[in-house]
């Protein structure tokens, strides 16, 4: 099978690209490593340079996603772990708690969070009581206030 002139040129260009381009990238990466005296990070620099080489100019740059909220409902049972920890640390008998209902977490404009939880736990007389409370959490997820939630009110 005889190759025509265009096919020979195309094959030569492919071979050239496969041999020369990696050599340029390796040389540049080694030079950068020597300049910065970072011998332990040279391989990762090489990989990053090689990856960047094949990115197209038209590739859309995505904006960084908004970091997920610090205070969220669990996908499993809708609980909020910061509130659970608070109750565990502050109830008289933390082993007696039974969660009945969690509201969705609401993020306020000031960066604080609100969540309502209805639970059943032992009181100081050993009897079980049902509490329905609203917890306010700060930007770091720390419970700052707890108030009783009136029945029938929103949240």
NORFENMO-V124893 format. One record per residue. RES is the residue in one letter. SS is DSSP state (alpha for helix, beta for strand, coil for the rest). Layout:
BEGIN
RES,SS ; RES,SS
END
This chain:
BEGIN
X,coil ; X,coil ; X,coil ; X,coil ; X,alpha ; X,alpha ; X,alpha ; X,alpha ; X,alpha ; X,alpha ; X,alpha ; X,alpha ; X,alpha ; X,alpha ; X,alpha ; X,alpha ; X,alpha ; X,alpha ; X,alpha ; X,alpha ; X,alpha ; X,alpha ; X,alpha ; X,alpha ; X,alpha ; X,alpha ; X,alpha ; X,alpha ; X,alpha ; X,alpha ; X,alpha ; X,alpha ; X,alpha ; X,alpha ; X,alpha ; X,alpha ; X,coil ; X,coil ; X,alpha ; X,alpha ; X,alpha ; X,alpha ; X,alpha ; X,alpha ; X,alpha ; X,alpha ; X,alpha ; X,alpha ; X,alpha ; X,alpha ; X,alpha ; X,alpha ; X,alpha ; X,coil ; X,coil ; X,coil ; X,coil ; X,coil ; X,coil ; X,coil ; X,coil ; X,coil ; X,coil ; X,coil ; X,coil ; X,coil ; X,coil ; X,coil ; X,coil ; X,coil ; X,coil ; X,coil ; X,coil ; X,coil ; X,coil ; X,coil ; X,coil ; X,coil ; X,coil ; X,coil ; X,alpha ; X,alpha ; X,alpha ; X,alpha ; X,alpha ; X,alpha ; X,alpha ; X,alpha ; X,alpha ; X,alpha ; X,coil ; X,coil ; X,coil ; X,alpha ; X,alpha ; X,alpha ; X,coil ; X,beta ; X,beta ; X,beta ; X,beta ; X,beta ; X,coil ; X,coil ; X,coil ; X,beta ; X,beta ; X,coil ; X,coil ; X,coil ; X,coil ; X,coil ; X,beta ; X,beta ; X,beta ; X,beta ; X,beta ; X,beta ; X,beta ; X,beta ; X,beta ; X,beta ; X,coil ; X,coil ; X,coil ; X,coil ; X,coil ; X,beta ; X,beta ; X,beta ; X,beta ; X,beta ; X,beta ; X,beta ; X,beta ; X,beta ; X,beta ; X,coil ; X,coil ; X,coil ; X,coil ; X,coil ; X,beta ; X,beta ; X,beta ; X,beta ; X,beta ; X,beta ; X,coil ; X,coil ; X,coil ; X,coil ; X,coil ; X,coil ; X,coil
END
